[in-house]
Amino acid sequence: MIPFTFRIAGSGRASMSMPIRVTILSREDCHLCDVVYRIATHLQSELHIEASKVSIEGDRVLMERYGTRIPVVLLDEVEHFTGNVTEAELRRAIKKARWRRPISRILFRLGCAPRRG
């Protein structure tokens, strides 16, 4: 489906040092999609993320699944939002997605990682 994956060899898990992938599923001439993408690119300078925008037009499977629900925001290929998204909501979801990575929790408990928040 979506051609983005980050894995550590042998573990199948994303690393804490790897950026959170923020993918905006969009369609041509979607103003709200552009707004959400601008928010994501703005957050790139502050948070360790990679933002990309993917058009669902031309992909029959994506059109059937997301056709009228765009924009759809995926964090590490997991759907988090559809429609209007604020910067605060996206920032909070990115921080939660990072916290869900097992290495983040381990390092936090060892006192080696910054506090979440």
N, C-alpha and C positions, 0 to 999 in steps of 0.2 A: 504494500500500500504506500506508505510514506517512506522514502528512501533514506531516512536518517537513523543511524544507530551508532552508539558509542559503547564499546565493551572493553574490558580488560581481558587480555588473553587468558583463557582458562577459567575465569571466575564468572563470566556472564553478568557482572554487575558494573555499573558506572562508577567511576572514581570521583572522589571529592574534588580533585584538581581539574576534572573535566567540566566544562561549562554546562549549565542547564540549557537544553535546546528548547527555544520558544518558537513554535511554528504556528503561523497564522494561516488558516485555510480561507481562501478568498475567491472572489469572482471578479471579472472585469467590470469596471465602473462601480465598484462598491466603496462608497465614501467611508462608511463605518469601518470597513476592513483597513483602509488607509490610515484612519485615526488610530486604531488599535496597533497597527504595525509601527507607527511613529512613536507611540508610547513604549513599545518594546525596544525599539532602537535607542530611545532616550535612556532607558534603564540599562543598556549595555555598558555605558560608561560608569555606572554605579555598582552594578551587580555582575557577577561572572556568568554571563549568558551569551548565547548565540541566537540571534533573531533571524528568522527567514519567513518569507511569504510564499505560499504555494497556491497556485490557481487550481481549483477543482474542475474547471472546464477542461474537457478533453480526456478526463479520466472517468469512465462510466461508473466504476465502483464508488469513487468519492462523491460523484454527483448524486447517486442514489442514496448514499448514506447522509450527506450533509447539505444537499441541494438548497433548501430554503433557510437553513439554520446559520448561515454565515454572518459575520466571521466566527470561526471556531478557533479557540486557542488551545494548542496542545503543549504540554510541558513534558519533555522527554517521552514524546509519543502517547501521552495519556491526556484525554480530553478533560479540560478544566472549566472552560467558559464558552458560551455561545452568545452572540449579540453584543450589546454594549458592555465594555469593561473599563473600569477606572484605573488610573495609575496605581492607586493604593491597593486595589484588589489584586492586580497583577503582581505587584511587589510582594504582597503577603503570600500569594500562591507560590511564587518562585522560592521564597524562603522556606516554606513548608515542604516543597518538593526537594530542596537540597537537604533539609533535615531528615527526610525519609530515607535518604541513602544510608545504608548501614555503617559505612566508615565515618560519617559525620557523627553519629550517635556514639560510636566507640571512642573517637578522639575527644569528644566533649566530656565523656565520663572519665577519661584519663587526664583531663585538664589541658589538653593540647590544642583545642580548637576554640575559636571565638564563640561567645554566647550567641544563641539564635535570637531572632527577634525582628 
